[in-house]
Amino acid sequence: MAEIVRMPKLSDTMTEGVVAEWHKKVGDTIESGELLAEIETDKATMEFESFQEGVLLHIGVEKGQTAPIDSILAILGEKGEDVADLLKKEKASEADVLETEVVKPTPTPTPTPVEVKQPSLSSISKEPVQKISSNKSFPTLDSLNSLETKASPLAKKLAQERGINLKFINGTGTDGRIVKRDIDNFQLSTSIKGQESFVDEPVSQMRKVIAQRLAESKFSAPHFYLTVSINMDNAIESRKAINNAINPSKISFNDLVVKAAAVSLKDHPKVNASWFGDFIRYNDHVHIGVAVAVDEGLLVPVIRFTNEKSLTQIGQEVKSLAQKAKDKKLQPEEWEGNTFTISNLGMFGIDEFTAIVNPPDACILAIGGIQQVPVVKNGEIVPGNIMKVTLSCDHRVVDGAVGSAFLNSFKNYLENPVLLLGKEAI
């Protein structure tokens, strides 16, 4: 008997998934536990193994398409089995659900037709004209592209989507016909100044969830910010000495930052907290999330029990997880469970910034770059290496005095790395 394989929920924040790759085709025999497809979630692309067995009779979501969780991903059954009734029943069930949710709209009066004088082609802007849904009749870029230009239907469609006027493209097809490759290769020349052009890209699953979670955090959690300047002279010398002493592993400034934050969280457990609405959770363990920039947004792999790890262990783990994040190979256990988050943009040339709290954490620490600036030492102005950091706090959990105490400890560890190194071996 045919069985439906539904779009799985592969992460706690996943509401829909994209089929990145099918590893089977219709007609193939599937064994339980066999790799069926790769599903792109909001955080990673994950392999999906079938829990059922049978012949693949129907694919419900083609490669590259998006579908909500629990929708039909595929149907397995016996060879030659008809699945039309099963699909019909499923569609009827979905229609019943939609019918209960739809509110009957208020009838809208039919607009009175308005006679509008058609502009001549010479007066029409070269810029794309928005299509207006009404009884008014204005020319669109699509209609203009269809008037005098030889182009394939696909080329016309792409030109309309990208806001490109076909009159500016030299066709390379038969008799100068414009084809898809001409659209793809089109570049605005300096002689066509003022011509507007754009490309619309679908929002990725990752970007959708980033937008949702950060908007919820920013507009529901009352943020406040604390900034301190840290003299990194001793940290620079300590890092140099450590890297000269160990081989081949080297530690970075980010490793020192992560370690200092972890030790400071043990000193100030009220910062190592999470907001859960009806209660606040104060975590005894320290799991630090380290924000990693990827092509489609931001991922936060987690260094577990960070305070118990040496600098070299932290460095190796951060590098490994960062590469997995960029390759979309992170697993759920590698991005879940953070109790505190660090976002470091210092290596991108950023002096100072504020970050949005990463829920359910109560705080996130934004790290700027090390800048060589004049400082006063022993009454004299001398060159100094200063790093500015900003702690974003959820005021429902952390008060100003608590956040300040944490930052002072963090500053003290980085300005006196011997105290930090005393906590754990290198």
Summary of the structure (lengths in Angstrom):
residues: 426
radius of gyration: 29.0
end to end distance: 60.6
largest distance: 88.9
contacts: 1224
relative contact order: 0.11
helix: 33%
strand: 24%
